[in-house]
């Protein structure tokens, strides 16, 4: 990280709060617009774990469901860091969700790093790789080749790209070919530096698997920086890289870990689908404090409770529209778990006043009445412990036309706030399942449905009868092509509600058929949507315990279908994607290592993108994000099922 002097806390507090005035602003949460699965992307920290701290991994780390920690490749005498080496830390984290980035630059001593030549460097890198591989663990995020090269690499040692990056890249590929490579980890988002680095990597076939830089000047420019990077990436013909902001902080370092300061960072990282992000480490005498979420005495601070709220999130992250996309003002990040029947938003920022949280498109399964809880967590400084959140209000509220507004009084810009809504409606006493319709594309009757991509769709894919004029299937039939079958089973007799997420933009693209078991076909028609929206199609009363089959069939081309949700009034429901398939349901899907995507238009196929499916050892997996690891070997993959067990009976 960049070394800076610290200002006094009293002066720092004035810097953050002087511009804050009591305002009335709005955050809009679209509960019909999931932006991706919950991964707690921003929950890591730089040097946040050591060989002995935090002492209680299960009590202090695991509840945060952290994504990734960046740790030195080596530690001790002769290295840049004295404690916290990546390989022993990975062992401490083996039973958590966290992965570990191996920061290779820290095998060098001093700051800026003291380069000792390629022979010394390559020997050390080989040794780290060998020890990492022999550990037998797969909870590694990747190798970060260097740290802040735009300020720590001395050009007298040679050109960074050709003297260090490319040779080290090739060395890693030869010694640990399945592991991800991270870089350049610039000290800030330097447009010219990033552009030149990417251009060199395209020409010399050494693009990092994960692009990284640091955001150490506050959250103000994150959105603009990511947009600029994506534009440069696209202009060079590079497939979208996962982004890791592996150091982030306010430019007033004493705010490290403060809840109200952290919220705008997390919100922007989630909104822009950053894959991982690490809280900074300005207080160099205090490693192992999770980026100041713990006090100097290893007690929970206010920041720990905010990140615990973040760690509690399940289901999908939601689209949240703040008053402004850039800046450090009011912002928030939200989730929805339809299976659990709840949604939540964490909010805060450089703001005091009334934050009106508007929940739109509340799922019908929540009912017309919901339970609302409003909480806050305090913070005065990084070394003051906080016993827990404070509940401000609990109430029962009425949902009107799918919407609800919850006013939250923000009294302190350093505090974090949370609103939770729990449904009281249909399904609140039962269970639910969600089926991505593209997962059924191997069924025999699927064509002429096609699977297409849309970043706004769940899993970034949906199914559609492709638009070709105004095609219409006049009547439904069990034998017709262009249908999917969804088998499910009930643990007891109950009512089942059917919901579907669709995008039906006009009267010629808004229709399909559906039916349950041996019932009659029902026509869904004459409901258009503005973008993706969830419709409640039907409630099937008094369904018997046991097996059932739902069918969805094409009617009008252009109607885009994303996923269906089945909710029970009571009891359990289970489903599989096996109905109606013919032979091996993995037929036609790439088998590892026959990759599905490439880094640029002229490159070799070497990875999978989010939503891509691959088979490994007769098991079907789906990529959660850009990955080139063995399917099923880490959290970048989701298990779909065994190919044989997904064959029809």
NUZA-144896 format. One record per residue (C-alpha): x, y, z; residue number from 0. Coordinates in Angstrom, 2 decimals, always signed. Example, Ala and Ser with C-alpha at 12.3 -4.5 7.8 and 13.67 -1.06 7.14 Angstrom:
BEGIN
        c1        c2        c3     n
    +12.30     -4.50     +7.80     0
    +13.67     -1.06     +7.14     1
// end
This chain:
BEGIN
        c1        c2        c3     n
     +0.00     +0.00     +0.00     0
     +1.02     +3.63     -0.43     1
     +2.77     +4.89     +2.73     2
     +1.26     +8.11     +4.10     3
     +1.35     +9.97     +7.39     4
     -1.76     +9.89     +9.54     5
     -3.69    +12.98    +10.57     6
     -5.08    +13.34    +14.08     7
     -8.45    +11.69    +14.58     8
    -10.18    +14.81    +15.85     9
     -9.21    +16.69    +12.73    10
    -10.14    +13.70    +10.58    11
    -13.63    +13.55    +12.01    12
    -14.15    +17.19    +11.05    13
    -13.00    +16.48     +7.49    14
    -15.66    +13.83     +6.98    15
    -18.55    +15.50     +8.75    16
    -18.07    +19.15     +7.88    17
    -19.87    +18.81     +4.54    18
    -22.74    +16.76     +5.98    19
    -26.10    +18.53     +6.22    20
    -29.46    +17.12     +7.25    21
    -31.07    +16.04     +3.99    22
    -33.96    +14.00     +2.66    23
    -32.82    +11.50     +0.04    24
    -34.00     +8.24     -1.49    25
    -32.57     +4.79     -2.09    26
    -34.55     +2.59     -4.50    27
    -34.35     -1.19     -4.15    28
    -35.71     -3.16     -7.12    29
    -36.61     -6.57     -5.76    30
    -37.30     -7.91     -9.26    31
    -33.77     -7.13    -10.45    32
    -31.16     -9.50     -8.99    33
    -27.67     -8.47    -10.05    34
    -25.97    -11.71     -9.03    35
    -25.61    -14.23     -6.23    36
    -24.53    -13.13     -2.77    37
    -20.75    -13.68     -2.48    38
    -19.72    -11.07     +0.15    39
    -17.28     -9.80     -2.50    40
    -15.97     -6.85     -0.47    41
    -15.56     -8.64     +2.87    42
    -11.83     -9.36     +2.79    43
     -8.85     -7.44     +4.11    44
     -5.18     -6.87     +3.36    45
     -3.08     -8.83     +5.87    46
     -6.30     -9.27     +7.84    47
     -5.25    -12.68     +9.19    48
     -1.97    -13.82    +10.75    49
     -0.69    -17.17    +11.96    50
     -2.33    -16.47    +15.34    51
     -4.81    -13.59    +14.93    52
     -7.72    -13.33    +15.15    53
     -7.52    -16.03    +17.77    54
    -11.11    -17.17    +17.24    55
    -11.56    -17.93    +13.54    56
    -14.96    -19.53    +14.08    57
    -16.31    -16.64    +16.13    58
    -14.71    -13.63    +14.44    59
    -14.01    -14.61    +10.81    60
    -16.42    -17.34     +9.74    61
    -19.60    -15.31    +10.54    62
    -18.52    -12.69     +7.97    63
    -18.54    -15.28     +5.16    64
    -15.47    -13.52     +3.73    65
    -14.58    -13.77     +0.05    66
    -10.80    -13.31     +0.03    67
     -7.81    -12.10     +2.07    68
     -4.54    -10.89     +0.53    69
     -1.52    -12.25     +2.39    70
     +2.27    -12.11     +1.88    71
     +3.80    -15.05     +0.03    72
     +6.40    -15.32     +2.76    73
     +6.88    -13.61     +6.11    74
     +9.71    -13.25     +8.61    75
    +13.30    -11.95     +8.49    76
    +14.38    -10.96     +5.02    77
    +10.85    -10.48     +3.72    78
     +8.64     -7.40     +3.44    79
     +6.20     -8.61     +6.10    80
     +7.14    -10.22     +9.39    81
     +3.96    -12.26     +9.92    82
     +0.87    -13.47     +8.08    83
     +2.29    -15.72     +5.34    84
     -0.34    -16.90     +2.87    85
     +0.15    -20.67     +3.10    86
     -0.22    -21.08     +6.89    87
     -3.06    -18.54     +6.83    88
     -4.85    -20.63     +4.20    89
     -4.72    -23.53     +6.65    90
     -6.35    -21.40     +9.37    91
     -9.08    -20.40     +6.93    92
     -9.68    -23.87     +5.50    93
    -13.07    -24.26     +7.17    94
    -14.37    -20.82     +6.17    95
    -15.61    -19.36     +2.88    96
    -12.42    -17.32     +2.47    97
     -9.78    -17.78     -0.19    98
     -6.23    -16.41     +0.00    99
     -4.38    -14.29     -2.52   100
     -0.64    -14.99     -2.50   101
     +1.16    -11.63     -2.80   102
     +4.44    -12.61     -4.43   103
     +5.97     -9.13     -4.19   104
     +6.34     -9.58     -0.44   105
     +9.13    -12.10     -0.91   106
    +11.27     -8.99     -1.41   107
    +12.41     -6.86     +1.55   108
    +11.95     -3.15     +2.11   109
     +9.63     -0.44     +0.88   110
     +9.75     +0.27     -1.97   111
    +10.65     -3.34     -2.70   112
    +14.38     -4.07     -3.02   113
    +14.89     -6.01     -6.26   114
    +17.69     -8.58     -6.12   115
    +17.57     -9.78     -9.70   116
    +15.71    -12.47    -11.64   117
    +17.69    -15.39    -10.26   118
    +16.76    -14.62     -6.66   119
    +13.16    -13.74     -7.58   120
    +12.49    -16.82     -9.71   121
    +13.98    -19.14     -7.10   122
    +11.73    -17.66     -4.41   123
     +8.64    -17.81     -6.65   124
     +9.30    -21.46     -7.50   125
     +9.64    -22.22     -3.79   126
     +6.34    -20.50     -2.94   127
     +4.51    -22.31     -5.74   128
     +5.89    -25.66     -4.63   129
     +4.83    -25.08     -1.02   130
     +1.40    -23.83     -2.05   131
     +0.78    -26.89     -4.22   132
     +2.09    -29.31     -1.63   133
     -0.30    -27.83     +0.96   134
     -3.06    -29.80     -0.77   135
     -5.60    -27.04     -0.18   136
     -7.73    -25.38     -2.85   137
     -8.70    -22.24     -0.92   138
     -6.34    -20.01     -2.88   139
     -7.67    -17.08     -4.90   140
     -4.56    -16.77     -7.05   141
     -1.07    -15.31     -7.33   142
     -0.69    -11.53     -7.28   143
     +2.58    -11.04     -9.16   144
     +3.47     -7.58     -7.84   145
     +2.14     -4.79     -5.65   146
     +1.78     -1.17     -6.81   147
     +4.39     -1.50     -9.57   148
     +3.63     +2.01    -10.81   149
     +5.36     +3.36     -7.67   150
     +7.41     +0.45     -6.28   151
     +9.20     -0.85     -9.38   152
    +12.44     +0.93    -10.18   153
    +12.84     +1.33    -13.93   154
    +16.60     +0.97    -13.42   155
    +15.82     -2.73    -12.96   156
    +14.39     -2.90    -16.47   157
    +10.94     -2.53    -17.99   158
     +8.40     -3.93    -15.52   159
     +6.28     -5.67    -18.15   160
     +9.11     -7.44    -19.97   161
    +11.56     -7.89    -17.08   162
     +9.19     -9.07    -14.37   163
     +5.54     -9.47    -15.38   164
     +5.88    -11.62    -18.51   165
     +8.65    -13.93    -17.20   166
     +6.83    -14.42    -13.88   167
     +3.54    -15.03    -15.69   168
     +5.17    -17.73    -17.81   169
     +6.85    -19.25    -14.75   170
     +3.53    -19.55    -12.89   171
     +1.81    -21.01    -15.94   172
     +4.53    -23.67    -16.19   173
     +4.60    -24.50    -12.46   174
     +0.93    -24.13    -11.45   175
     -1.06    -23.94    -14.71   176
     -4.53    -24.11    -13.13   177
     -4.09    -21.18    -10.75   178
     -5.26    -17.64    -11.42   179
     -2.86    -14.74    -11.95   180
     -3.76    -11.31    -10.58   181
     -2.45     -7.90    -11.61   182
     -1.18     -5.33    -12.12   183
     -2.37     -4.16     -8.64   184
     -1.66     -0.53     -9.45   185
     -1.52     +1.87     -6.50   186
     -4.51     +3.72     -7.94   187
     -6.54     +3.60    -11.14   188
     -3.97     +5.15    -13.47   189
     -5.64     +5.16    -16.91   190
     -2.45     +5.44    -18.92   191
     -0.65     +2.80    -16.88   192
     -3.55     +0.35    -17.13   193
     -3.92     +0.97    -20.88   194
     -0.25     +0.34    -21.57   195
     -0.22     -2.74    -19.36   196
     -3.24     -4.28    -21.09   197
     -1.87     -3.53    -24.56   198
     +1.42     -5.20    -23.68   199
     -0.36     -8.24    -22.27   200
     -2.52     -8.67    -25.37   201
     +0.51     -8.51    -27.62   202
     +2.57    -10.86    -25.45   203
     -0.15    -13.35    -24.36   204
     +0.14    -12.62    -20.65   205
     -3.20    -11.16    -19.62   206
     -3.99    -11.60    -15.93   207
     -6.97    -13.76    -15.07   208
     -8.07    -11.10    -12.58   209
     -7.45     -7.38    -13.11   210
     -6.62     -5.45     -9.96   211
     -5.89     -1.99     -8.68   212
     -6.28     -0.08     -5.40   213
     -8.88     +2.49     -4.35   214
     -7.21     +4.28     -1.44   215
     -8.66     +7.75     -1.92   216
    -12.25     +7.07     -0.93   217
    -15.25     +5.69     -2.78   218
    -15.88     +8.77     -4.92   219
    -14.51     +7.53     -8.25   220
    -15.02     +3.76     -8.11   221
    -17.94     +3.67    -10.53   222
    -16.22     +5.95    -13.05   223
    -12.95     +4.01    -12.80   224
    -14.61     +0.66    -13.44   225
    -16.55     +2.07    -16.39   226
    -13.34     +3.46    -17.84   227
    -11.57     +0.12    -17.39   228
    -14.40     -1.81    -19.04   229
    -14.30     +0.55    -22.03   230
    -10.54     +0.07    -22.46   231
    -10.86     -3.68    -22.05   232
    -13.54     -3.83    -24.72   233
    -11.61     -1.59    -27.11   234
     -8.68     -4.00    -26.94   235
    -10.92     -7.01    -27.64   236
    -10.33     -8.51    -24.17   237
    -13.09    -10.62    -22.66   238
    -14.38     -9.14    -19.38   239
    -11.93     -9.77    -16.54   240
    -13.05    -10.27    -12.95   241
    -11.98     -7.20    -10.97   242
    -10.26     -7.31     -7.58   243
     -9.85     -4.07     -5.66   244
     -7.40     -5.67     -3.30   245
     -6.90     -2.55     -1.17   246
     -9.60     +0.02     -0.44   247
     -9.95     +2.83     +2.09   248
    -10.96     +6.41     +2.72   249
     -8.10     +8.86     +2.28   250
     -8.43     +9.64     +6.00   251
     -6.98     +6.42     +7.30   252
     -8.52     +6.57    +10.76   253
    -11.87     +5.82     +9.08   254
    -10.67     +2.33     +8.17   255
    -13.54     -0.04     +8.93   256
    -16.06     +2.63     +9.97   257
    -19.56     +1.37     +9.02   258
    -20.84     +4.57     +7.41   259
    -17.62     +4.97     +5.43   260
    -17.59     +1.32     +4.35   261
    -21.16     +1.20     +2.98   262
    -20.52     +3.33     -0.16   263
    -17.48     +1.20     -0.98   264
    -19.37     -2.09     -0.68   265
    -22.40     -0.71     -2.52   266
    -20.32     +0.39     -5.52   267
    -18.33     -2.83     -5.60   268
    -21.54     -4.87     -5.59   269
    -23.32     -2.65     -8.12   270
    -20.38     -2.93    -10.50   271
    -19.97     -6.67     -9.80   272
    -16.42     -6.46     -8.49   273
    -15.40    -10.04     -7.70   274
    -13.37     -9.30     -4.58   275
    -12.18     -6.35     -2.52   276
     -9.97     -5.97     +0.55   277
    -10.08     -3.39     +3.31   278
     -6.71     -1.63     +3.58   279
     -4.04     -1.96     +6.28   280
     -2.78     +1.46     +7.25   281
     -2.04     +0.58    +10.87   282
     +1.01     -1.51    +10.16   283
     +1.63     -2.45    +13.79   284
     -1.79     -4.14    +13.90   285
     -2.09     -6.93    +11.33   286
     -4.70     -9.62    +11.89   287
     -7.49     -7.15    +12.74   288
     -9.58     -7.78     +9.59   289
     -8.85     -4.29     +8.29   290
     -9.69     -2.51    +11.60   291
    -12.99     -4.37    +12.01   292
    -11.45     -5.54    +15.27   293
     -9.93     -3.21    +17.84   294
     -6.27     -3.21    +18.81   295
     -7.28     -5.66    +21.56   296
     -9.09     -7.94    +19.08   297
    -12.60     -7.00    +20.17   298
    -15.49     -6.48    +17.76   299
    -15.70     -2.88    +16.60   300
    -18.63     -1.17    +14.91   301
    -17.28     -2.17    +11.51   302
    -17.33     -5.84    +12.43   303
    -21.09     -5.69    +12.96   304
    -21.67     -4.02     +9.58   305
    -19.67     -6.75     +7.85   306
    -21.58     -9.32     +9.91   307
    -24.80     -7.91     +8.42   308
    -23.13     -8.28     +5.02   309
    -22.12    -11.82     +5.90   310
    -25.70    -12.65     +6.91   311
    -26.97    -11.86     +3.41   312
    -28.17    -14.86     +1.37   313
    -29.87    -15.37     -1.98   314
    -29.19    -12.69     -4.59   315
    -27.87     -9.15     -4.44   316
    -30.35     -6.58     -5.73   317
    -30.19     -3.46     -7.84   318
    -30.01     -0.38     -5.58   319
    -30.25     +3.10     -7.08   320
    -28.60     +5.77     -4.89   321
    -29.09     +9.54     -5.16   322
    -25.72     +9.75     -6.98   323
    -23.60     +7.06     -8.61   324
    -20.30     +8.71     -7.69   325
    -19.17    +10.27     -4.43   326
    -19.22     +9.11     -0.81   327
    -22.80    +10.15     +0.00   328
    -25.82     +8.02     +0.86   329
    -25.65     +4.56     -0.67   330
    -26.69     +1.01     +0.08   331
    -26.41     -2.66     -0.86   332
    -29.32     -5.10     -0.63   333
    -30.23     -8.77     -0.95   334
    -33.32    -10.91     -1.47   335
    -33.76    -14.52     -0.46   336
    -37.14    -15.72     -1.71   337
    -36.63    -19.16     -0.19   338
    -36.20    -17.63     +3.27   339
    -38.84    -14.96     +2.60   340
    -36.79    -11.89     +3.50   341
    -34.84     -8.97     +2.06   342
    -32.42     -6.52     +3.65   343
    -30.46     -3.40     +2.84   344
    -27.43     -1.90     +4.58   345
    -27.14     +1.85     +4.11   346
    -24.90     +4.73     +5.13   347
    -22.46     +7.28     +3.80   348
    -21.37    +10.87     +4.22   349
    -24.94    +11.88     +4.99   350
    -27.30    +12.77     +7.82   351
    -31.04    +13.23     +7.55   352
    -33.87    +11.02     +6.34   353
    -33.04     +8.18     +3.98   354
    -36.24     +6.98     +2.32   355
    -35.70     +3.35     +1.38   356
    -38.16     +2.41     -1.37   357
    -38.67     -1.30     -1.96   358
    -40.24     -1.87     -5.39   359
    -41.54     -5.10     -6.95   360
    -41.82     -6.90     -3.63   361
    -42.45    -10.58     -4.45   362
    -46.06    -11.66     -4.25   363
    -44.93    -14.45     -1.93   364
    -44.28    -11.81     +0.76   365
    -48.00    -11.03     +0.86   366
    -49.63     -7.66     +1.43   367
    -48.28     -7.33     +4.96   368
    -44.60     -7.50     +5.97   369
    -42.59     -7.23     +9.17   370
    -40.06     -4.36     +9.11   371
    -37.03     -3.97    +11.38   372
    -34.68     -0.95    +11.39   373
    -31.29     -1.15    +13.16   374
    -28.07     +0.81    +13.44   375
    -24.53     +0.08    +14.58   376
    -22.44     +2.86    +16.12   377
    -18.78     +3.76    +15.65   378
    -16.60     +6.38    +17.34   379
    -13.12     +5.14    +16.38   380
    -11.43     +1.96    +15.27   381
    -10.29     +0.94    +18.76   382
    -13.57     +1.30    +20.62   383
    -15.43     -2.02    +20.95   384
    -19.14     -2.14    +20.12   385
    -21.36     -4.74    +21.77   386
    -23.79     -5.04    +18.87   387
    -26.48     -3.36    +16.77   388
    -29.33     -1.32    +18.23   389
    -32.91     -1.90    +17.09   390
    -34.57     +1.41    +16.29   391
    -38.02     +0.23    +15.20   392
    -40.07     -2.87    +14.54   393
    -43.40     -2.58    +12.75   394
    -45.92     -4.32    +10.53   395
    -46.40     -2.49     +7.23   396
    -48.77     -2.81     +4.27   397
    -47.40     -3.37     +0.77   398
    -49.23     -1.23     -1.81   399
    -48.95     -2.19     -5.50   400
    -45.81     -4.14     -4.75   401
    -44.02     -1.24     -3.06   402
    -43.11     -0.07     +0.42   403
    -41.19     +3.00     +1.65   404
    -39.27     +2.82     +4.93   405
    -37.89     +6.13     +6.26   406
    -34.60     +5.78     +8.15   407
    -33.26     +8.59    +10.29   408
    -29.48     +8.77     +9.82   409
    -28.02    +10.66    +12.77   410
    -24.31    +10.01    +12.27   411
    -22.35     +9.57     +9.03   412
    -20.04     +7.00    +10.68   413
    -22.91     +4.71    +11.69   414
    -24.25     +1.88     +9.58   415
    -27.99     +1.19     +9.23   416
    -29.99     -1.86     +8.20   417
    -33.60     -2.43     +7.15   418
    -35.00     -5.98     +7.08   419
    -38.38     -6.92     +5.64   420
    -39.88    -10.35     +6.26   421
    -42.85    -11.58     +4.28   422
    -46.01    -12.72     +6.04   423
    -47.72    -13.91     +2.88   424
    -47.92    -17.02     +0.78   425
    -45.00    -19.37     +1.34   426
    -43.94    -17.83     +4.65   427
    -44.82    -21.09     +6.43   428
    -43.65    -23.36     +3.62   429
    -40.66    -23.51     +1.31   430
    -39.70    -22.59     -2.22   431
    -37.44    -23.58     -5.10   432
    -36.13    -21.62     -8.06   433
    -35.30    -23.15    -11.44   434
    -33.18    -21.35    -14.03   435
    -34.91    -22.20    -17.30   436
    -31.67    -22.23    -19.27   437
    -30.59    -25.20    -17.13   438
    -33.24    -27.24    -18.98   439
    -31.79    -26.63    -22.44   440
    -30.81    -30.29    -22.88   441
    -34.38    -31.54    -22.72   442
    -35.51    -33.20    -25.93   443
    -38.42    -30.80    -26.48   444
    -36.43    -27.60    -25.78   445
    -35.85    -26.38    -29.36   446
    -36.75    -23.98    -30.92   447
    -36.21    -22.26    -27.56   448
    -32.70    -20.81    -27.41   449
    -30.45    -19.74    -24.54   450
    -29.33    -16.11    -24.86   451
    -27.27    -13.83    -22.65   452
    -28.29    -10.72    -20.74   453
    -26.30     -9.35    -17.81   454
    -29.59     -8.30    -16.18   455
    -30.97    -11.86    -16.24   456
    -30.39    -14.17    -13.30   457
    -27.25    -16.14    -14.09   458
    -26.82    -13.76    -17.06   459
    -28.89    -16.08    -19.30   460
    -32.53    -16.64    -20.28   461
    -34.55    -18.66    -22.79   462
    -36.57    -17.33    -25.71   463
    -38.22    -18.42    -28.93   464
    -36.05    -16.10    -31.05   465
    -37.86    -13.20    -32.65   466
    -38.46    -13.71    -36.36   467
    -41.38    -11.53    -37.26   468
    -44.51    -12.31    -35.24   469
    -44.45    -16.09    -34.89   470
    -47.30    -17.65    -32.96   471
    -48.00    -21.20    -31.82   472
    -51.79    -21.33    -32.12   473
    -52.44    -24.05    -29.56   474
    -50.55    -25.89    -26.85   475
    -49.84    -29.60    -26.91   476
    -47.94    -32.04    -24.73   477
    -46.15    -33.21    -27.86   478
    -45.20    -29.78    -29.20   479
    -41.60    -28.65    -29.48   480
    -40.43    -25.57    -27.64   481
    -41.34    -26.55    -24.09   482
    -39.59    -27.29    -20.81   483
    -40.63    -29.72    -18.10   484
    -40.01    -29.03    -14.42   485
    -40.61    -32.06    -12.18   486
    -41.04    -31.41     -8.46   487
    -42.17    -33.28     -5.38   488
    -44.09    -32.22     -2.26   489
    -43.63    -33.57     +1.23   490
    -47.31    -33.07     +2.03   491
    -50.59    -31.98     +0.52   492
    -50.49    -28.21     +0.09   493
    -51.09    -25.24     -2.20   494
    -48.31    -24.24     -4.61   495
    -47.83    -20.81     -6.14   496
    -46.08    -20.37     -9.50   497
    -44.03    -17.24    -10.24   498
    -41.92    -16.51    -13.30   499
    -39.37    -13.79    -14.08   500
    -39.89    -12.48    -17.61   501
    -39.05     -9.67    -19.99   502
    -42.01     -9.13    -22.35   503
    -41.62     -5.72    -23.99   504
    -44.70     -5.48    -26.24   505
    -48.02     -7.07    -27.21   506
    -46.37     -9.31    -29.82   507
    -43.76    -10.69    -27.37   508
    -45.73    -11.31    -24.18   509
    -47.23    -14.76    -24.35   510
    -46.55    -18.40    -23.46   511
    -48.46    -21.47    -22.22   512
    -48.17    -23.39    -18.96   513
    -49.86    -26.34    -17.30   514
    -49.52    -28.61    -14.28   515
    -49.69    -32.40    -14.45   516
    -52.70    -33.57    -16.51   517
    -54.55    -30.28    -16.21   518
    -55.50    -27.99    -19.06   519
    -53.08    -25.62    -20.76   520
    -53.30    -21.99    -19.58   521
    -52.42    -19.06    -21.83   522
    -50.38    -16.22    -20.30   523
    -50.96    -13.16    -22.49   524
    -51.46     -9.38    -22.61   525
    -49.08     -8.47    -19.77   526
    -46.07     -6.41    -20.88   527
    -43.14     -5.54    -18.63   528
    -40.59     -2.74    -18.50   529
    -37.46     -4.86    -18.43   530
    -37.27     -7.92    -16.20   531
    -40.19     -8.42    -13.82   532
    -41.69    -11.23    -11.74   533
    -45.26    -12.36    -12.46   534
    -47.43    -14.58    -10.29   535
    -49.08    -16.94    -12.77   536
    -51.25    -19.20    -10.64   537
    -51.85    -20.87     -7.29   538
    -52.57    -24.59     -7.48   539
    -54.68    -25.59     -4.47   540
    -54.68    -28.90     -2.63   541
    -51.88    -30.58     -4.55   542
    -51.23    -34.09     -3.26   543
    -47.97    -35.10     -1.65   544
    -45.61    -36.72     -4.12   545
    -44.46    -36.04     -7.69   546
    -45.77    -33.39    -10.09   547
    -44.69    -31.89    -13.41   548
    -44.97    -28.29    -14.56   549
    -44.73    -27.51    -18.29   550
    -43.96    -24.19    -19.96   551
    -44.40    -23.93    -23.73   552
    -43.73    -21.25    -26.33   553
    -46.59    -19.20    -27.79   554
    -45.19    -15.89    -29.10   555
    -41.60    -15.45    -30.22   556
    -39.67    -12.76    -28.37   557
    -41.08    -13.53    -24.90   558
    -37.96    -13.80    -22.68   559
    -38.20    -16.26    -19.77   560
    -35.60    -16.21    -16.98   561
    -36.54    -18.49    -14.08   562
    -39.56    -19.89    -12.27   563
    -40.20    -20.01     -8.52   564
    -42.50    -22.54     -6.86   565
    -43.67    -21.72     -3.33   566
    -45.61    -23.95     -0.97   567
    -48.11    -22.88     +1.66   568
    -46.70    -25.60     +3.91   569
    -44.19    -28.43     +3.81   570
    -41.13    -28.96     +1.65   571
    -40.69    -28.86     -2.10   572
    -37.86    -30.34     -4.13   573
    -37.15    -30.18     -7.85   574
    -34.64    -31.35    -10.43   575
    -33.91    -30.45    -14.02   576
    -34.38    -33.97    -15.31   577
    -37.86    -33.94    -16.80   578
    -38.10    -34.80    -20.45   579
    -34.43    -35.09    -21.24   580
    -33.23    -37.66    -23.69   581
    -30.15    -39.69    -22.93   582
    -27.28    -37.99    -21.15   583
    -28.43    -34.49    -20.13   584
    -24.81    -33.31    -20.41   585
    -24.66    -34.07    -24.14   586
    -23.24    -31.17    -26.12   587
    -21.66    -29.45    -23.10   588
    -17.92    -28.86    -23.11   589
    -15.93    -31.39    -21.11   590
    -13.00    -30.01    -19.06   591
    -10.40    -28.94    -20.20   592
    -12.25    -28.03    -23.43   593
    -12.85    -24.42    -22.34   594
    -15.83    -22.35    -23.48   595
    -14.28    -18.86    -23.77   596
    -11.10    -17.04    -24.63   597
     -9.44    -13.85    -23.41   598
     -9.56    -12.03    -26.70   599
    -10.84    -12.67    -30.21   600
     -7.56    -14.12    -31.47   601
     -6.60    -16.05    -28.36   602
     -6.90    -19.67    -27.33   603
     -9.91    -20.99    -25.41   604
     -8.64    -20.93    -21.82   605
    -11.44    -20.19    -19.35   606
    -15.18    -20.14    -18.65   607
    -17.28    -17.00    -18.17   608
    -20.12    -16.48    -15.71   609
    -23.02    -18.77    -16.61   610
    -20.96    -21.14    -18.79   611
    -21.48    -24.83    -18.09   612
    -18.84    -27.55    -18.24   613
    -18.64    -31.25    -17.43   614
    -15.93    -32.74    -15.25   615
    -15.88    -36.39    -14.16   616
    -19.46    -36.86    -15.44   617
    -20.71    -33.98    -13.29   618
    -22.18    -30.74    -14.61   619
    -20.94    -27.41    -13.19   620
    -21.77    -23.77    -13.92   621
    -19.24    -20.94    -13.61   622
    -20.17    -18.20    -11.13   623
    -17.66    -15.79    -12.64   624
    -14.60    -15.83    -14.90   625
    -12.61    -18.94    -13.97   626
     -9.95    -21.26    -15.29   627
     -9.90    -23.65    -12.36   628
    -10.96    -27.28    -12.47   629
    -14.80    -27.37    -12.35   630
    -15.96    -27.99     -8.80   631
    -12.55    -27.31     -7.24   632
    -13.44    -23.96     -5.68   633
    -16.18    -21.38     -5.15   634
    -15.99    -20.12     -8.74   635
    -18.21    -23.09     -9.70   636
    -21.74    -24.15     -8.78   637
    -22.73    -27.82     -8.88   638
    -25.67    -28.51    -11.23   639
    -25.81    -32.29    -10.90   640
    -24.58    -35.70    -11.93   641
    -25.04    -36.25    -15.67   642
    -26.40    -39.77    -15.22   643
    -28.84    -38.79    -12.49   644
    -30.15    -36.00    -14.69   645
    -31.26    -38.50    -17.34   646
    -34.98    -39.12    -17.77   647
    -36.48    -42.37    -16.55   648
// end
